[in-house]
Amino acid sequence: MTHKKIDTAPSNPVEKIDMRGWPAGLVELAEVVGPEAAQILQREWGGIRLYVPRSLDERHPIALAIGLEAARKLCQWRPGEQLLLPSLYAQRSRKAMIAAAKGSHAQIARALGVTDRHVRGVKAGAREADQSEPDLFG
């Protein structure tokens, strides 16, 4: 079955979501509905089959979650199909393991079967998250 390619311009080109490390299917979905909508769909329906109707209105759960425009793009792209959105549980788990791991980046990379560049990126992201957390006691 051939799928239609839908023209999608980013809703706000200034806000760019980093899609590095996303599964190919999620990236493809983001190209259709936008990265923000893809994240919402993944969060709401990740790990379960999502039926994409041939048409919908503003009251449909998909439209309520991602907006009517993005939902209609999804319907044009995969009408009447079921999408299996990734749960990303394993990916989040691995990132948590990398963030908590002790040792050099090379040692961690070898132990977990990833690149040292990936380890550096995850560790840097974890440091940024720690620094952005408000101090509850200070």
Residue frames relative to the residue before (quaternion, step in Angstrom):
aa qw qx qy qz dx dy dz
M 1.0000 0.0000 0.0000 0.0000 0.00 0.00 0.00
T 0.2832 -0.7456 0.5750 0.1825 3.58 -0.90 0.85
H 0.2692 -0.7650 0.5691 0.1359 3.51 -1.07 0.78
K 0.4953 -0.6548 0.4883 0.2957 3.52 -1.07 0.80
K 0.3031 -0.7051 0.6068 0.2067 3.54 -1.12 0.69
I 0.1892 -0.7993 0.5655 0.0740 3.56 -0.61 1.13
D 0.4275 -0.6836 0.5289 0.2649 3.56 -0.96 0.88
T 0.0735 0.8023 -0.5862 0.0851 3.56 -0.64 1.12
A 0.1451 -0.7598 0.6300 0.0688 3.53 -0.70 1.09
P 0.5564 -0.6053 0.4302 0.3727 3.60 -0.99 0.71
S 0.5231 -0.6483 0.4520 0.3191 3.56 -0.98 0.84
N 0.7785 0.0050 0.0058 0.6276 3.56 1.06 -0.73
P 0.2673 -0.8175 0.4835 0.1630 3.59 -0.05 1.23
V 0.5619 0.5980 -0.3990 0.4093 3.62 1.18 -0.35
E 0.7181 0.3743 -0.2276 0.5407 3.58 1.00 -0.84
K 0.0159 0.8095 -0.5838 0.0599 3.56 -0.26 1.25
I 0.2804 -0.7529 0.5761 0.1506 3.55 -0.78 1.07
D 0.4098 -0.7027 0.5300 0.2397 3.56 -0.93 0.93
M 0.1152 -0.8239 0.5541 0.0292 3.57 -0.47 1.22
R 0.3384 0.7330 -0.5222 0.2749 3.60 1.20 0.29
G 0.7959 0.2774 -0.2222 0.4901 3.55 -0.93 0.91
W 0.5032 0.6298 -0.4454 0.3896 3.60 1.23 -0.06
P 0.5349 -0.5903 0.4812 0.3659 3.60 -1.10 0.58
A 0.6444 -0.5660 0.3557 0.3713 3.58 -1.10 0.75
G 0.6554 0.5263 -0.3194 0.4375 3.59 0.94 -0.81
L 0.6541 0.4981 -0.3103 0.4772 3.57 1.07 -0.72
V 0.6102 0.5291 -0.3411 0.4810 3.58 1.09 -0.70
E 0.6445 0.5188 -0.3160 0.4644 3.58 0.95 -0.89
L 0.6375 0.5131 -0.3164 0.4799 3.59 0.98 -0.83
A 0.6553 0.5205 -0.3074 0.4529 3.60 0.95 -0.89
E 0.6180 0.5402 -0.3447 0.4555 3.58 1.09 -0.63
V 0.6816 0.4710 -0.2793 0.4854 3.59 1.15 -0.55
V 0.8281 0.2408 -0.0932 0.4977 3.58 0.65 -1.12
G 0.5626 -0.5675 0.4004 0.4484 3.59 1.24 -0.30
P 0.6068 -0.6048 0.3769 0.3521 3.58 -1.06 0.71
E 0.6355 0.5342 -0.3427 0.4397 3.59 0.97 -0.79
A 0.6788 0.4822 -0.2862 0.4741 3.57 0.90 -0.95
A 0.6229 0.5365 -0.3411 0.4558 3.59 1.02 -0.77
Q 0.6418 0.5161 -0.3219 0.4669 3.58 0.98 -0.81
I 0.6501 0.5105 -0.3182 0.4642 3.58 0.95 -0.84
L 0.6550 0.5056 -0.3134 0.4659 3.59 0.90 -0.91
Q 0.6533 0.5088 -0.3124 0.4655 3.58 0.95 -0.86
R 0.6733 0.4971 -0.2993 0.4583 3.58 0.90 -0.90
E 0.7257 0.4473 -0.2431 0.4628 3.61 0.92 -0.90
W 0.8259 0.1903 -0.0586 0.5274 3.59 0.93 -0.90
G 0.3275 0.7658 -0.4995 0.2384 3.61 1.18 0.30
G 0.8061 0.2669 -0.2178 0.4811 3.55 -0.93 0.96
I 0.7341 0.3089 -0.2229 0.5622 3.59 1.25 -0.06
R 0.5582 -0.6019 0.4472 0.3551 3.55 -1.22 0.45
L 0.1661 -0.7683 0.6144 0.0680 3.53 -0.97 0.97
Y 0.2737 -0.7541 0.5761 0.1568 3.56 -0.62 1.13
V 0.2075 -0.7604 0.6068 0.1026 3.55 -0.87 1.03
P 0.3015 -0.7750 0.5214 0.1915 3.60 -0.43 1.13
R 0.6056 -0.5541 0.4234 0.3833 3.55 -1.26 0.30
S 0.7719 -0.0348 0.0125 0.6346 3.57 1.19 -0.54
L 0.0476 -0.7888 0.6125 0.0206 3.54 -1.25 0.39
D 0.2998 -0.7183 0.5839 0.2305 3.54 -1.31 0.13
E 0.7550 -0.4246 0.2637 0.4243 3.55 -1.31 0.04
R 0.6456 0.5285 -0.3300 0.4415 3.64 1.19 -0.26
H 0.4946 0.6634 -0.4321 0.3585 3.59 1.24 -0.22
P 0.5956 -0.6038 0.3889 0.3597 3.64 -0.97 0.77
I 0.6325 0.5132 -0.3486 0.4638 3.62 0.99 -0.69
A 0.6666 0.4934 -0.3011 0.4707 3.59 0.92 -0.90
L 0.6354 0.5213 -0.3309 0.4637 3.58 1.02 -0.75
A 0.6847 0.4958 -0.2841 0.4524 3.58 1.03 -0.76
I 0.8446 0.1857 -0.0546 0.4992 3.61 0.76 -1.01
G 0.5928 -0.5587 0.3745 0.4429 3.57 1.24 -0.05
L 0.6132 -0.6089 0.3766 0.3339 3.52 -1.12 0.76
E 0.6507 0.5300 -0.3312 0.4313 3.61 0.89 -0.86
A 0.6862 0.4626 -0.2837 0.4844 3.60 0.84 -0.95
A 0.6382 0.5312 -0.3295 0.4494 3.59 0.99 -0.80
R 0.6588 0.4947 -0.3131 0.4725 3.59 0.99 -0.76
K 0.6025 0.5363 -0.3578 0.4705 3.60 1.07 -0.64
L 0.6303 0.5288 -0.3216 0.4687 3.56 1.03 -0.82
C 0.6641 0.5050 -0.2982 0.4637 3.59 0.95 -0.88
Q 0.6431 0.5050 -0.3227 0.4767 3.60 1.05 -0.69
W 0.6777 0.5199 -0.2798 0.4383 3.55 1.05 -0.83
R 0.8242 0.0435 0.0325 0.5637 3.59 0.84 -0.99
P 0.0301 0.8490 -0.5271 0.0181 3.63 0.71 1.00
G 0.8540 0.1488 -0.1273 0.4820 3.55 -0.95 0.95
E 0.5766 0.5905 -0.3770 0.4204 3.60 1.23 0.22
Q 0.3609 -0.6736 0.5888 0.2632 3.51 -1.36 0.21
L 0.1884 -0.7670 0.6055 0.0973 3.55 -0.87 0.99
L 0.1964 -0.7328 0.6340 0.1499 3.55 -1.06 0.74
L 0.1716 -0.8033 0.5668 0.0627 3.53 -0.29 1.29
P 0.5014 -0.6666 0.4489 0.3207 3.60 -0.92 0.82
S 0.4539 -0.6798 0.4992 0.2874 3.57 -1.11 0.64
L 0.2557 -0.8028 0.4875 0.2291 3.58 1.22 -0.59
Y 0.3296 0.7573 -0.5050 0.2505 3.61 1.22 0.27
A 0.6793 0.4894 -0.2973 0.4590 3.58 0.84 -0.98
Q 0.6448 0.5246 -0.3232 0.4522 3.58 0.99 -0.81
R 0.6652 0.4826 -0.3070 0.4800 3.61 0.92 -0.86
S 0.6245 0.5499 -0.3283 0.4471 3.57 1.06 -0.80
R 0.6712 0.4941 -0.2964 0.4663 3.56 0.89 -0.96
K 0.6438 0.5113 -0.3285 0.4650 3.60 0.96 -0.80
A 0.6369 0.5144 -0.3297 0.4701 3.59 1.00 -0.76
M 0.6343 0.5186 -0.3283 0.4701 3.59 1.02 -0.79
I 0.6529 0.5046 -0.3160 0.4682 3.59 0.93 -0.86
A 0.6627 0.5199 -0.3110 0.4403 3.58 0.87 -0.94
A 0.7341 0.4233 -0.2304 0.4784 3.60 1.00 -0.80
A 0.5361 0.6682 -0.3933 0.3338 3.60 1.20 -0.43
K 0.2865 -0.7316 0.5986 0.1561 3.53 -1.18 0.74
G 0.5798 0.5632 -0.4422 0.3887 3.55 -1.12 0.66
S 0.6646 -0.4731 0.3719 0.4429 3.53 -1.30 0.00
H 0.6526 -0.5032 0.3824 0.4180 3.55 -1.24 0.36
A 0.6476 0.5229 -0.3182 0.4538 3.59 0.98 -0.82
Q 0.6517 0.5111 -0.3189 0.4608 3.61 0.95 -0.84
I 0.6581 0.5010 -0.3056 0.4717 3.57 0.93 -0.90
A 0.6464 0.5325 -0.3151 0.4465 3.58 0.93 -0.92
R 0.6680 0.4928 -0.3025 0.4683 3.59 0.89 -0.90
A 0.6767 0.5127 -0.2968 0.4371 3.57 0.90 -0.93
L 0.7819 0.3409 -0.1668 0.4946 3.59 1.00 -0.79
G 0.4757 -0.7125 0.4188 0.3010 3.58 1.26 0.03
V 0.5574 0.5507 -0.4168 0.4608 3.56 1.03 0.82
T 0.5904 -0.5601 0.4215 0.4002 3.59 -1.25 0.04
D 0.5726 -0.5786 0.4375 0.3820 3.55 -1.18 0.46
R 0.5670 0.5787 -0.3818 0.4448 3.59 1.17 -0.51
H 0.6413 0.5109 -0.3185 0.4758 3.60 0.99 -0.83
V 0.6339 0.5265 -0.3271 0.4626 3.58 0.96 -0.85
R 0.6467 0.5156 -0.3220 0.4606 3.60 0.90 -0.90
G 0.6657 0.5158 -0.3014 0.4472 3.59 0.93 -0.91
V 0.6669 0.4886 -0.3004 0.4757 3.58 0.93 -0.90
K 0.6573 0.5053 -0.3126 0.4635 3.59 0.91 -0.89
A 0.6469 0.5103 -0.3202 0.4675 3.60 0.97 -0.83
G 0.6512 0.5127 -0.3085 0.4667 3.58 0.98 -0.82
A 0.6432 0.5160 -0.3173 0.4684 3.57 1.03 -0.78
R 0.6395 0.5144 -0.3268 0.4686 3.59 1.02 -0.78
E 0.6411 0.5197 -0.3218 0.4640 3.60 0.97 -0.86
A 0.6525 0.5117 -0.3137 0.4625 3.58 0.95 -0.86
D 0.6464 0.5162 -0.3186 0.4628 3.58 0.98 -0.83
Q 0.6876 0.4891 -0.2822 0.4565 3.58 0.96 -0.88
S 0.6869 0.4761 -0.2909 0.4657 3.59 1.10 -0.57
E 0.5137 0.6313 -0.4257 0.3955 3.60 1.25 -0.20
P 0.4182 -0.6965 0.5114 0.2802 3.61 -0.86 0.85
D 0.4381 -0.6708 0.5325 0.2730 3.54 -1.13 0.70
L 0.3152 -0.7914 0.4965 0.1666 3.57 -0.41 1.21
F 0.7662 0.3640 -0.1853 0.4961 3.57 1.13 -0.57
G 0.6679 0.5377 -0.2939 0.4224 3.59 1.23 0.01
